[in-house]
C-alpha cells in the first residue's frame, strides 16, 4: 500500500476558522467602566501521544535483494500491505527509502492510522503485466545500478478503514476506493545494505489518480 494522492489517508480533519466581516457600521463612542480581567490559571498540558499497538500477526519476511525485480516488488507490496494493517511509522524504513516520496507518504498514512486507532483491511493487488527495465539483467548485460523503474499493470478491490476497538457492530471509518486496472510505475532505490526499497509510485497513464504509494497498497 508516500503528489496529490488519490488514496492518501485523511482521517484526521484539519480545523481552520476564519471570520471576515465587511461593510459593518461603526458604533458610536460611549464611556464604560472596565472590570478587571479575571485571572486565568492554565490547566495541565497534555503529553499524551498515540503509540502503535502490537501487530495482530507477524510481519512477512522481505525478499528485496538481488535482480529478480518481480519477486522484489511482490515482497515490498506484501510488506507494505501488512504495514497499513498493523500501522507503525517506525517500520516504514523497511520498505521505503528515507527522504523519498513513498516514505513520506507511507509515514503520513501509518501515523494517521495510529492516531485514529485504526487499520486497513487490505485487499491483495492483482498484477496482470510487468515491463522490465531495459536492458533486462543477464550474464552478458550490464548489472543494475542502484536505481531502477518498472511498470506493472495492476488492480485492487476497495479497502475498509476500521477502528481497532468496536462495539457489537463492526464500524467502518472510510473506504479506500477500488483501483481499477491501470499502469503503475514503481521506482526503487537500493541502499548500502543491498536491499531495494520503494522511492516513488506513480500512475503515468491515468491523470485522475494521485501519484502515491497509497494508490498501490
Rosetta constraint file for C-alpha pairs under 8 A:
AtomPair CA 1 CA 77 HARMONIC 6.41 0.50
AtomPair CA 1 CA 80 HARMONIC 5.13 0.50
AtomPair CA 1 CA 81 HARMONIC 5.02 0.50
AtomPair CA 1 CA 84 HARMONIC 6.98 0.50
AtomPair CA 1 CA 106 HARMONIC 7.99 0.50
AtomPair CA 1 CA 213 HARMONIC 5.83 0.50
AtomPair CA 1 CA 214 HARMONIC 4.89 0.50
AtomPair CA 1 CA 215 HARMONIC 6.76 0.50
AtomPair CA 1 CA 216 HARMONIC 5.07 0.50
AtomPair CA 1 CA 217 HARMONIC 1.97 0.50
AtomPair CA 2 CA 8 HARMONIC 7.90 0.50
AtomPair CA 2 CA 100 HARMONIC 7.82 0.50
AtomPair CA 2 CA 101 HARMONIC 5.06 0.50
AtomPair CA 2 CA 102 HARMONIC 3.29 0.50
AtomPair CA 2 CA 103 HARMONIC 4.91 0.50
AtomPair CA 2 CA 104 HARMONIC 4.69 0.50
AtomPair CA 2 CA 105 HARMONIC 2.24 0.50
AtomPair CA 2 CA 106 HARMONIC 4.22 0.50
AtomPair CA 2 CA 107 HARMONIC 6.88 0.50
AtomPair CA 2 CA 108 HARMONIC 7.29 0.50
AtomPair CA 2 CA 109 HARMONIC 7.71 0.50
AtomPair CA 2 CA 200 HARMONIC 7.59 0.50
AtomPair CA 2 CA 212 HARMONIC 5.46 0.50
AtomPair CA 2 CA 213 HARMONIC 5.06 0.50
AtomPair CA 2 CA 214 HARMONIC 6.60 0.50
AtomPair CA 3 CA 210 HARMONIC 6.37 0.50
AtomPair CA 3 CA 211 HARMONIC 5.30 0.50
AtomPair CA 3 CA 212 HARMONIC 6.63 0.50
AtomPair CA 4 CA 210 HARMONIC 5.03 0.50
AtomPair CA 4 CA 211 HARMONIC 6.37 0.50
AtomPair CA 4 CA 212 HARMONIC 7.42 0.50
AtomPair CA 5 CA 209 HARMONIC 7.09 0.50
AtomPair CA 5 CA 210 HARMONIC 3.85 0.50
AtomPair CA 5 CA 211 HARMONIC 5.48 0.50
AtomPair CA 5 CA 212 HARMONIC 5.02 0.50
AtomPair CA 5 CA 214 HARMONIC 7.13 0.50
AtomPair CA 5 CA 215 HARMONIC 7.14 0.50
AtomPair CA 6 CA 209 HARMONIC 5.49 0.50
AtomPair CA 6 CA 210 HARMONIC 4.42 0.50
AtomPair CA 6 CA 211 HARMONIC 7.53 0.50
AtomPair CA 6 CA 212 HARMONIC 7.40 0.50
AtomPair CA 6 CA 214 HARMONIC 7.75 0.50
AtomPair CA 6 CA 215 HARMONIC 6.53 0.50
AtomPair CA 7 CA 176 HARMONIC 6.19 0.50
AtomPair CA 7 CA 177 HARMONIC 7.13 0.50
AtomPair CA 7 CA 210 HARMONIC 7.36 0.50
AtomPair CA 7 CA 212 HARMONIC 7.56 0.50
AtomPair CA 7 CA 214 HARMONIC 5.39 0.50
AtomPair CA 7 CA 215 HARMONIC 5.44 0.50
AtomPair CA 8 CA 105 HARMONIC 7.25 0.50
AtomPair CA 8 CA 109 HARMONIC 6.58 0.50
AtomPair CA 8 CA 212 HARMONIC 7.10 0.50
AtomPair CA 8 CA 214 HARMONIC 5.55 0.50
AtomPair CA 8 CA 215 HARMONIC 7.53 0.50
AtomPair CA 9 CA 108 HARMONIC 7.96 0.50
AtomPair CA 9 CA 109 HARMONIC 5.48 0.50
AtomPair CA 9 CA 112 HARMONIC 7.18 0.50
AtomPair CA 9 CA 214 HARMONIC 7.87 0.50
AtomPair CA 10 CA 109 HARMONIC 7.96 0.50
AtomPair CA 10 CA 112 HARMONIC 7.36 0.50
AtomPair CA 11 CA 112 HARMONIC 6.45 0.50
AtomPair CA 11 CA 113 HARMONIC 7.48 0.50
AtomPair CA 11 CA 116 HARMONIC 7.15 0.50
AtomPair CA 12 CA 112 HARMONIC 6.69 0.50
AtomPair CA 12 CA 116 HARMONIC 7.45 0.50
AtomPair CA 50 CA 114 HARMONIC 6.49 0.50
AtomPair CA 50 CA 115 HARMONIC 5.61 0.50
AtomPair CA 51 CA 114 HARMONIC 6.59 0.50
AtomPair CA 51 CA 115 HARMONIC 7.76 0.50
AtomPair CA 52 CA 87 HARMONIC 6.57 0.50
AtomPair CA 52 CA 88 HARMONIC 5.56 0.50
AtomPair CA 52 CA 114 HARMONIC 5.69 0.50
AtomPair CA 53 CA 86 HARMONIC 7.79 0.50
AtomPair CA 54 CA 86 HARMONIC 7.73 0.50
AtomPair CA 55 CA 86 HARMONIC 5.28 0.50
AtomPair CA 56 CA 86 HARMONIC 6.89 0.50
AtomPair CA 59 CA 79 HARMONIC 6.86 0.50
AtomPair CA 59 CA 82 HARMONIC 6.61 0.50
AtomPair CA 59 CA 83 HARMONIC 7.89 0.50
AtomPair CA 60 CA 78 HARMONIC 7.29 0.50
AtomPair CA 60 CA 79 HARMONIC 5.97 0.50
AtomPair CA 60 CA 82 HARMONIC 7.54 0.50
AtomPair CA 61 CA 75 HARMONIC 7.88 0.50
AtomPair CA 61 CA 79 HARMONIC 7.74 0.50
AtomPair CA 62 CA 75 HARMONIC 5.74 0.50
AtomPair CA 62 CA 76 HARMONIC 6.93 0.50
AtomPair CA 62 CA 79 HARMONIC 7.13 0.50
AtomPair CA 63 CA 71 HARMONIC 6.99 0.50
AtomPair CA 63 CA 72 HARMONIC 5.78 0.50
AtomPair CA 63 CA 75 HARMONIC 5.69 0.50
AtomPair CA 63 CA 76 HARMONIC 7.80 0.50
AtomPair CA 64 CA 71 HARMONIC 7.53 0.50
AtomPair CA 64 CA 72 HARMONIC 4.53 0.50
AtomPair CA 64 CA 73 HARMONIC 7.52 0.50
AtomPair CA 64 CA 75 HARMONIC 6.65 0.50
AtomPair CA 64 CA 76 HARMONIC 6.98 0.50
AtomPair CA 64 CA 195 HARMONIC 5.38 0.50
AtomPair CA 64 CA 196 HARMONIC 5.28 0.50
AtomPair CA 64 CA 197 HARMONIC 7.41 0.50
AtomPair CA 65 CA 72 HARMONIC 6.80 0.50
AtomPair CA 65 CA 194 HARMONIC 6.17 0.50
AtomPair CA 65 CA 195 HARMONIC 4.84 0.50
AtomPair CA 65 CA 196 HARMONIC 6.07 0.50
AtomPair CA 66 CA 72 HARMONIC 7.95 0.50
AtomPair CA 66 CA 194 HARMONIC 7.90 0.50
AtomPair CA 66 CA 195 HARMONIC 7.90 0.50
AtomPair CA 67 CA 72 HARMONIC 7.99 0.50
AtomPair CA 67 CA 137 HARMONIC 7.10 0.50
AtomPair CA 67 CA 144 HARMONIC 7.41 0.50
AtomPair CA 68 CA 72 HARMONIC 6.36 0.50
AtomPair CA 69 CA 73 HARMONIC 5.93 0.50
AtomPair CA 70 CA 74 HARMONIC 6.02 0.50
AtomPair CA 70 CA 130 HARMONIC 7.86 0.50
AtomPair CA 71 CA 75 HARMONIC 6.10 0.50
AtomPair CA 72 CA 76 HARMONIC 6.23 0.50
AtomPair CA 72 CA 196 HARMONIC 7.30 0.50
AtomPair CA 73 CA 77 HARMONIC 6.10 0.50
AtomPair CA 74 CA 78 HARMONIC 6.18 0.50
AtomPair CA 75 CA 79 HARMONIC 6.24 0.50
AtomPair CA 76 CA 80 HARMONIC 5.98 0.50
AtomPair CA 76 CA 95 HARMONIC 5.94 0.50
AtomPair CA 76 CA 197 HARMONIC 7.33 0.50
AtomPair CA 76 CA 198 HARMONIC 7.67 0.50
AtomPair CA 77 CA 81 HARMONIC 6.15 0.50
AtomPair CA 77 CA 216 HARMONIC 7.98 0.50
AtomPair CA 77 CA 217 HARMONIC 6.72 0.50
AtomPair CA 78 CA 82 HARMONIC 6.33 0.50
AtomPair CA 79 CA 83 HARMONIC 6.12 0.50
AtomPair CA 79 CA 95 HARMONIC 7.31 0.50
AtomPair CA 80 CA 84 HARMONIC 6.57 0.50
AtomPair CA 80 CA 95 HARMONIC 6.87 0.50
AtomPair CA 80 CA 217 HARMONIC 6.63 0.50
AtomPair CA 81 CA 85 HARMONIC 6.32 0.50
AtomPair CA 81 CA 122 HARMONIC 6.34 0.50
AtomPair CA 81 CA 217 HARMONIC 5.75 0.50
AtomPair CA 82 CA 86 HARMONIC 6.04 0.50
AtomPair CA 82 CA 122 HARMONIC 7.98 0.50
AtomPair CA 83 CA 87 HARMONIC 5.09 0.50
AtomPair CA 83 CA 88 HARMONIC 6.78 0.50
AtomPair CA 83 CA 91 HARMONIC 7.63 0.50
AtomPair CA 83 CA 92 HARMONIC 7.71 0.50
AtomPair CA 83 CA 110 HARMONIC 7.68 0.50
AtomPair CA 84 CA 88 HARMONIC 7.90 0.50
AtomPair CA 84 CA 109 HARMONIC 7.74 0.50
AtomPair CA 84 CA 110 HARMONIC 6.11 0.50
AtomPair CA 84 CA 113 HARMONIC 7.83 0.50
AtomPair CA 84 CA 119 HARMONIC 6.22 0.50
AtomPair CA 84 CA 120 HARMONIC 5.73 0.50
AtomPair CA 84 CA 122 HARMONIC 7.89 0.50
AtomPair CA 85 CA 119 HARMONIC 4.95 0.50
AtomPair CA 85 CA 120 HARMONIC 4.78 0.50
AtomPair CA 85 CA 121 HARMONIC 6.13 0.50
AtomPair CA 85 CA 122 HARMONIC 6.72 0.50
AtomPair CA 86 CA 119 HARMONIC 6.40 0.50
AtomPair CA 87 CA 110 HARMONIC 4.89 0.50
AtomPair CA 87 CA 111 HARMONIC 7.33 0.50
AtomPair CA 87 CA 113 HARMONIC 6.48 0.50
AtomPair CA 87 CA 114 HARMONIC 6.26 0.50
AtomPair CA 87 CA 119 HARMONIC 6.66 0.50
AtomPair CA 88 CA 92 HARMONIC 7.33 0.50
AtomPair CA 88 CA 110 HARMONIC 5.87 0.50
AtomPair CA 88 CA 111 HARMONIC 7.03 0.50
AtomPair CA 88 CA 114 HARMONIC 7.17 0.50
AtomPair CA 89 CA 106 HARMONIC 7.59 0.50
AtomPair CA 89 CA 107 HARMONIC 5.02 0.50
AtomPair CA 89 CA 108 HARMONIC 7.81 0.50
AtomPair CA 89 CA 110 HARMONIC 5.46 0.50
AtomPair CA 89 CA 111 HARMONIC 5.83 0.50
AtomPair CA 90 CA 107 HARMONIC 7.98 0.50
AtomPair CA 91 CA 95 HARMONIC 7.94 0.50
AtomPair CA 92 CA 96 HARMONIC 5.94 0.50
AtomPair CA 92 CA 103 HARMONIC 6.52 0.50
AtomPair CA 92 CA 106 HARMONIC 6.68 0.50
AtomPair CA 92 CA 107 HARMONIC 6.36 0.50
AtomPair CA 93 CA 97 HARMONIC 6.10 0.50
AtomPair CA 93 CA 98 HARMONIC 6.32 0.50
AtomPair CA 93 CA 103 HARMONIC 7.14 0.50
AtomPair CA 94 CA 197 HARMONIC 7.34 0.50
AtomPair CA 95 CA 196 HARMONIC 7.72 0.50
AtomPair CA 95 CA 197 HARMONIC 4.86 0.50
AtomPair CA 95 CA 198 HARMONIC 6.04 0.50
AtomPair CA 96 CA 100 HARMONIC 7.31 0.50
AtomPair CA 96 CA 102 HARMONIC 6.04 0.50
AtomPair CA 96 CA 103 HARMONIC 4.82 0.50
AtomPair CA 96 CA 197 HARMONIC 4.73 0.50
AtomPair CA 96 CA 198 HARMONIC 4.45 0.50
AtomPair CA 96 CA 199 HARMONIC 6.00 0.50
AtomPair CA 97 CA 102 HARMONIC 7.55 0.50
AtomPair CA 97 CA 103 HARMONIC 5.98 0.50
AtomPair CA 97 CA 189 HARMONIC 6.88 0.50
AtomPair CA 97 CA 191 HARMONIC 7.84 0.50
AtomPair CA 97 CA 197 HARMONIC 5.49 0.50
AtomPair CA 97 CA 198 HARMONIC 6.08 0.50
AtomPair CA 97 CA 199 HARMONIC 5.72 0.50
AtomPair CA 98 CA 103 HARMONIC 5.76 0.50
AtomPair CA 98 CA 104 HARMONIC 7.68 0.50
AtomPair CA 99 CA 103 HARMONIC 6.50 0.50
AtomPair CA 99 CA 104 HARMONIC 6.81 0.50
AtomPair CA 100 CA 104 HARMONIC 6.49 0.50
AtomPair CA 100 CA 198 HARMONIC 7.97 0.50
AtomPair CA 100 CA 199 HARMONIC 4.96 0.50
AtomPair CA 100 CA 200 HARMONIC 6.71 0.50
AtomPair CA 101 CA 105 HARMONIC 6.11 0.50
AtomPair CA 101 CA 199 HARMONIC 6.16 0.50
AtomPair CA 101 CA 200 HARMONIC 5.66 0.50
AtomPair CA 101 CA 212 HARMONIC 7.79 0.50
AtomPair CA 102 CA 106 HARMONIC 6.07 0.50
AtomPair CA 102 CA 198 HARMONIC 6.19 0.50
AtomPair CA 102 CA 199 HARMONIC 5.21 0.50
AtomPair CA 102 CA 200 HARMONIC 5.11 0.50
AtomPair CA 102 CA 201 HARMONIC 6.66 0.50
AtomPair CA 102 CA 212 HARMONIC 6.68 0.50
AtomPair CA 102 CA 213 HARMONIC 5.59 0.50
AtomPair CA 103 CA 107 HARMONIC 5.99 0.50
AtomPair CA 103 CA 198 HARMONIC 7.53 0.50
AtomPair CA 103 CA 199 HARMONIC 6.98 0.50
AtomPair CA 104 CA 108 HARMONIC 6.23 0.50
AtomPair CA 105 CA 109 HARMONIC 6.23 0.50
AtomPair CA 105 CA 212 HARMONIC 6.88 0.50
AtomPair CA 105 CA 213 HARMONIC 6.88 0.50
AtomPair CA 105 CA 214 HARMONIC 7.42 0.50
AtomPair CA 106 CA 110 HARMONIC 6.08 0.50
AtomPair CA 106 CA 213 HARMONIC 7.03 0.50
AtomPair CA 106 CA 214 HARMONIC 7.18 0.50
AtomPair CA 107 CA 111 HARMONIC 5.92 0.50
AtomPair CA 108 CA 112 HARMONIC 6.11 0.50
AtomPair CA 109 CA 113 HARMONIC 6.28 0.50
AtomPair CA 109 CA 214 HARMONIC 7.99 0.50
AtomPair CA 110 CA 114 HARMONIC 6.16 0.50
AtomPair CA 111 CA 115 HARMONIC 6.16 0.50
AtomPair CA 112 CA 116 HARMONIC 6.24 0.50
AtomPair CA 113 CA 117 HARMONIC 6.01 0.50
AtomPair CA 113 CA 118 HARMONIC 4.99 0.50
AtomPair CA 113 CA 119 HARMONIC 5.92 0.50
AtomPair CA 114 CA 118 HARMONIC 6.23 0.50
AtomPair CA 114 CA 119 HARMONIC 7.79 0.50
AtomPair CA 116 CA 163 HARMONIC 7.29 0.50
AtomPair CA 117 CA 163 HARMONIC 5.71 0.50
AtomPair CA 117 CA 164 HARMONIC 5.92 0.50
AtomPair CA 117 CA 165 HARMONIC 7.74 0.50
AtomPair CA 118 CA 161 HARMONIC 6.59 0.50
AtomPair CA 118 CA 162 HARMONIC 5.38 0.50
AtomPair CA 118 CA 163 HARMONIC 4.03 0.50
AtomPair CA 118 CA 164 HARMONIC 5.30 0.50
AtomPair CA 119 CA 161 HARMONIC 5.66 0.50
AtomPair CA 119 CA 162 HARMONIC 5.61 0.50
AtomPair CA 119 CA 163 HARMONIC 6.41 0.50
AtomPair CA 119 CA 164 HARMONIC 6.84 0.50
AtomPair CA 120 CA 159 HARMONIC 6.67 0.50
AtomPair CA 120 CA 160 HARMONIC 5.76 0.50
AtomPair CA 120 CA 161 HARMONIC 4.53 0.50
AtomPair CA 120 CA 162 HARMONIC 6.32 0.50
AtomPair CA 121 CA 159 HARMONIC 5.79 0.50
AtomPair CA 121 CA 160 HARMONIC 5.34 0.50
AtomPair CA 121 CA 161 HARMONIC 6.33 0.50
AtomPair CA 121 CA 162 HARMONIC 7.24 0.50
AtomPair CA 122 CA 159 HARMONIC 5.56 0.50
AtomPair CA 122 CA 160 HARMONIC 7.37 0.50
AtomPair CA 122 CA 217 HARMONIC 7.85 0.50
AtomPair CA 123 CA 156 HARMONIC 6.50 0.50
AtomPair CA 123 CA 157 HARMONIC 5.97 0.50
AtomPair CA 123 CA 158 HARMONIC 7.12 0.50
AtomPair CA 123 CA 159 HARMONIC 6.15 0.50
AtomPair CA 124 CA 156 HARMONIC 6.46 0.50
AtomPair CA 124 CA 157 HARMONIC 7.77 0.50
AtomPair CA 125 CA 154 HARMONIC 6.47 0.50
AtomPair CA 125 CA 155 HARMONIC 5.60 0.50
AtomPair CA 125 CA 156 HARMONIC 4.41 0.50
AtomPair CA 125 CA 157 HARMONIC 7.45 0.50
AtomPair CA 125 CA 216 HARMONIC 7.50 0.50
AtomPair CA 125 CA 217 HARMONIC 7.45 0.50
AtomPair CA 126 CA 154 HARMONIC 5.46 0.50
AtomPair CA 126 CA 155 HARMONIC 5.29 0.50
AtomPair CA 126 CA 156 HARMONIC 6.09 0.50
AtomPair CA 127 CA 152 HARMONIC 6.69 0.50
AtomPair CA 127 CA 153 HARMONIC 5.69 0.50
AtomPair CA 127 CA 154 HARMONIC 4.37 0.50
AtomPair CA 127 CA 155 HARMONIC 6.71 0.50
AtomPair CA 128 CA 152 HARMONIC 7.52 0.50
AtomPair CA 128 CA 153 HARMONIC 5.48 0.50
AtomPair CA 128 CA 154 HARMONIC 6.05 0.50
AtomPair CA 129 CA 152 HARMONIC 5.50 0.50
AtomPair CA 129 CA 153 HARMONIC 4.79 0.50
AtomPair CA 129 CA 154 HARMONIC 7.32 0.50
AtomPair CA 130 CA 150 HARMONIC 7.34 0.50
AtomPair CA 130 CA 151 HARMONIC 5.76 0.50
AtomPair CA 130 CA 152 HARMONIC 4.34 0.50
AtomPair CA 130 CA 153 HARMONIC 6.26 0.50
AtomPair CA 131 CA 150 HARMONIC 5.85 0.50
AtomPair CA 131 CA 151 HARMONIC 5.19 0.50
AtomPair CA 131 CA 152 HARMONIC 6.33 0.50
AtomPair CA 132 CA 136 HARMONIC 6.29 0.50
AtomPair CA 132 CA 150 HARMONIC 5.55 0.50
AtomPair CA 132 CA 151 HARMONIC 7.20 0.50
AtomPair CA 133 CA 148 HARMONIC 7.04 0.50
AtomPair CA 133 CA 149 HARMONIC 6.38 0.50
AtomPair CA 133 CA 150 HARMONIC 5.74 0.50
AtomPair CA 135 CA 141 HARMONIC 7.02 0.50
AtomPair CA 135 CA 142 HARMONIC 7.88 0.50
AtomPair CA 136 CA 141 HARMONIC 7.47 0.50
AtomPair CA 137 CA 141 HARMONIC 5.98 0.50
AtomPair CA 137 CA 142 HARMONIC 7.17 0.50
AtomPair CA 137 CA 143 HARMONIC 6.41 0.50
AtomPair CA 137 CA 144 HARMONIC 7.09 0.50
AtomPair CA 138 CA 142 HARMONIC 7.79 0.50
AtomPair CA 138 CA 143 HARMONIC 7.86 0.50
AtomPair CA 144 CA 148 HARMONIC 7.44 0.50
AtomPair CA 146 CA 189 HARMONIC 5.63 0.50
AtomPair CA 146 CA 190 HARMONIC 4.78 0.50
AtomPair CA 146 CA 191 HARMONIC 7.33 0.50
AtomPair CA 147 CA 187 HARMONIC 7.19 0.50
AtomPair CA 147 CA 188 HARMONIC 5.66 0.50
AtomPair CA 147 CA 189 HARMONIC 4.63 0.50
AtomPair CA 147 CA 190 HARMONIC 6.36 0.50
AtomPair CA 148 CA 187 HARMONIC 5.82 0.50
AtomPair CA 148 CA 188 HARMONIC 5.41 0.50
AtomPair CA 148 CA 189 HARMONIC 6.79 0.50
AtomPair CA 149 CA 185 HARMONIC 6.84 0.50
AtomPair CA 149 CA 186 HARMONIC 5.51 0.50
AtomPair CA 149 CA 187 HARMONIC 4.32 0.50
AtomPair CA 149 CA 188 HARMONIC 6.16 0.50
AtomPair CA 150 CA 185 HARMONIC 5.78 0.50
AtomPair CA 150 CA 186 HARMONIC 5.53 0.50
AtomPair CA 150 CA 187 HARMONIC 6.75 0.50
AtomPair CA 151 CA 183 HARMONIC 6.38 0.50
AtomPair CA 151 CA 184 HARMONIC 5.60 0.50
AtomPair CA 151 CA 185 HARMONIC 4.40 0.50
AtomPair CA 151 CA 186 HARMONIC 6.22 0.50
AtomPair CA 152 CA 183 HARMONIC 5.60 0.50
AtomPair CA 152 CA 184 HARMONIC 5.39 0.50
AtomPair CA 152 CA 185 HARMONIC 6.51 0.50
AtomPair CA 152 CA 186 HARMONIC 7.86 0.50
AtomPair CA 153 CA 181 HARMONIC 6.55 0.50
AtomPair CA 153 CA 182 HARMONIC 5.52 0.50
AtomPair CA 153 CA 183 HARMONIC 4.57 0.50
AtomPair CA 153 CA 184 HARMONIC 6.36 0.50
AtomPair CA 154 CA 180 HARMONIC 7.70 0.50
AtomPair CA 154 CA 181 HARMONIC 5.28 0.50
AtomPair CA 154 CA 182 HARMONIC 5.71 0.50
AtomPair CA 154 CA 183 HARMONIC 6.41 0.50
AtomPair CA 154 CA 184 HARMONIC 6.96 0.50
AtomPair CA 155 CA 178 HARMONIC 7.83 0.50
AtomPair CA 155 CA 179 HARMONIC 5.17 0.50
AtomPair CA 155 CA 180 HARMONIC 4.99 0.50
AtomPair CA 155 CA 181 HARMONIC 4.33 0.50
AtomPair CA 155 CA 182 HARMONIC 6.59 0.50
AtomPair CA 156 CA 178 HARMONIC 5.85 0.50
AtomPair CA 156 CA 179 HARMONIC 4.87 0.50
AtomPair CA 156 CA 180 HARMONIC 6.57 0.50
AtomPair CA 156 CA 181 HARMONIC 7.71 0.50
AtomPair CA 156 CA 216 HARMONIC 7.88 0.50
AtomPair CA 157 CA 177 HARMONIC 7.58 0.50
AtomPair CA 157 CA 178 HARMONIC 4.63 0.50
AtomPair CA 157 CA 179 HARMONIC 6.27 0.50
AtomPair CA 157 CA 180 HARMONIC 7.85 0.50
AtomPair CA 158 CA 175 HARMONIC 6.57 0.50
AtomPair CA 158 CA 176 HARMONIC 5.56 0.50
AtomPair CA 158 CA 177 HARMONIC 4.80 0.50
AtomPair CA 158 CA 178 HARMONIC 3.90 0.50
AtomPair CA 158 CA 179 HARMONIC 7.07 0.50
AtomPair CA 159 CA 175 HARMONIC 5.53 0.50
AtomPair CA 159 CA 176 HARMONIC 4.98 0.50
AtomPair CA 159 CA 177 HARMONIC 6.77 0.50
AtomPair CA 159 CA 178 HARMONIC 7.25 0.50
AtomPair CA 160 CA 172 HARMONIC 6.38 0.50
AtomPair CA 160 CA 173 HARMONIC 7.53 0.50
AtomPair CA 160 CA 174 HARMONIC 6.02 0.50
AtomPair CA 160 CA 175 HARMONIC 4.50 0.50
AtomPair CA 160 CA 176 HARMONIC 6.17 0.50
AtomPair CA 161 CA 172 HARMONIC 5.85 0.50
AtomPair CA 161 CA 173 HARMONIC 5.46 0.50
AtomPair CA 161 CA 174 HARMONIC 5.20 0.50
AtomPair CA 161 CA 175 HARMONIC 5.92 0.50
AtomPair CA 161 CA 176 HARMONIC 7.29 0.50
AtomPair CA 162 CA 170 HARMONIC 8.00 0.50
AtomPair CA 162 CA 171 HARMONIC 6.20 0.50
AtomPair CA 162 CA 172 HARMONIC 4.74 0.50
AtomPair CA 162 CA 173 HARMONIC 5.56 0.50
AtomPair CA 162 CA 174 HARMONIC 7.41 0.50
AtomPair CA 163 CA 171 HARMONIC 6.92 0.50
AtomPair CA 163 CA 172 HARMONIC 7.09 0.50
AtomPair CA 163 CA 173 HARMONIC 7.00 0.50
AtomPair CA 166 CA 170 HARMONIC 6.00 0.50
AtomPair CA 166 CA 171 HARMONIC 6.45 0.50
AtomPair CA 167 CA 171 HARMONIC 7.95 0.50
AtomPair CA 179 CA 215 HARMONIC 7.16 0.50
AtomPair CA 179 CA 216 HARMONIC 7.79 0.50
AtomPair CA 182 CA 203 HARMONIC 7.47 0.50
AtomPair CA 182 CA 205 HARMONIC 7.60 0.50
AtomPair CA 182 CA 206 HARMONIC 7.34 0.50
AtomPair CA 183 CA 203 HARMONIC 5.98 0.50
AtomPair CA 183 CA 204 HARMONIC 7.17 0.50
AtomPair CA 183 CA 205 HARMONIC 6.52 0.50
AtomPair CA 183 CA 206 HARMONIC 7.85 0.50
AtomPair CA 184 CA 201 HARMONIC 6.86 0.50
AtomPair CA 184 CA 202 HARMONIC 5.72 0.50
AtomPair CA 184 CA 203 HARMONIC 4.72 0.50
AtomPair CA 184 CA 204 HARMONIC 7.07 0.50
AtomPair CA 184 CA 216 HARMONIC 7.60 0.50
AtomPair CA 185 CA 201 HARMONIC 5.72 0.50
AtomPair CA 185 CA 202 HARMONIC 5.19 0.50
AtomPair CA 185 CA 203 HARMONIC 6.02 0.50
AtomPair CA 185 CA 204 HARMONIC 6.96 0.50
AtomPair CA 186 CA 198 HARMONIC 7.17 0.50
AtomPair CA 186 CA 199 HARMONIC 7.68 0.50
AtomPair CA 186 CA 200 HARMONIC 6.01 0.50
AtomPair CA 186 CA 201 HARMONIC 4.75 0.50
AtomPair CA 186 CA 202 HARMONIC 6.70 0.50
AtomPair CA 187 CA 198 HARMONIC 6.18 0.50
AtomPair CA 187 CA 199 HARMONIC 5.44 0.50
AtomPair CA 187 CA 200 HARMONIC 5.05 0.50
AtomPair CA 187 CA 201 HARMONIC 6.36 0.50
AtomPair CA 188 CA 196 HARMONIC 6.08 0.50
AtomPair CA 188 CA 197 HARMONIC 5.44 0.50
AtomPair CA 188 CA 198 HARMONIC 4.74 0.50
AtomPair CA 188 CA 199 HARMONIC 5.25 0.50
AtomPair CA 188 CA 200 HARMONIC 7.17 0.50
AtomPair CA 189 CA 196 HARMONIC 5.45 0.50
AtomPair CA 189 CA 197 HARMONIC 5.46 0.50
AtomPair CA 189 CA 198 HARMONIC 6.49 0.50
AtomPair CA 189 CA 199 HARMONIC 6.14 0.50
AtomPair CA 190 CA 194 HARMONIC 5.62 0.50
AtomPair CA 190 CA 195 HARMONIC 5.27 0.50
AtomPair CA 190 CA 196 HARMONIC 4.24 0.50
AtomPair CA 190 CA 197 HARMONIC 6.34 0.50
AtomPair CA 191 CA 195 HARMONIC 5.63 0.50
AtomPair CA 191 CA 196 HARMONIC 6.53 0.50
AtomPair CA 191 CA 197 HARMONIC 7.72 0.50
AtomPair CA 200 CA 212 HARMONIC 7.33 0.50
AtomPair CA 200 CA 213 HARMONIC 7.11 0.50
AtomPair CA 201 CA 211 HARMONIC 6.03 0.50
AtomPair CA 201 CA 212 HARMONIC 5.44 0.50
AtomPair CA 201 CA 213 HARMONIC 5.14 0.50
AtomPair CA 201 CA 216 HARMONIC 7.69 0.50
AtomPair CA 202 CA 210 HARMONIC 7.27 0.50
AtomPair CA 202 CA 211 HARMONIC 4.17 0.50
AtomPair CA 202 CA 212 HARMONIC 6.04 0.50
AtomPair CA 202 CA 213 HARMONIC 7.53 0.50
AtomPair CA 203 CA 207 HARMONIC 7.23 0.50
AtomPair CA 203 CA 209 HARMONIC 6.58 0.50
AtomPair CA 203 CA 210 HARMONIC 7.21 0.50
AtomPair CA 203 CA 211 HARMONIC 5.93 0.50
AtomPair CA 209 CA 215 HARMONIC 7.65 0.50
AtomPair CA 210 CA 215 HARMONIC 7.08 0.50
AtomPair CA 211 CA 215 HARMONIC 7.30 0.50
AtomPair CA 212 CA 216 HARMONIC 7.51 0.50
AtomPair CA 213 CA 217 HARMONIC 6.39 0.50
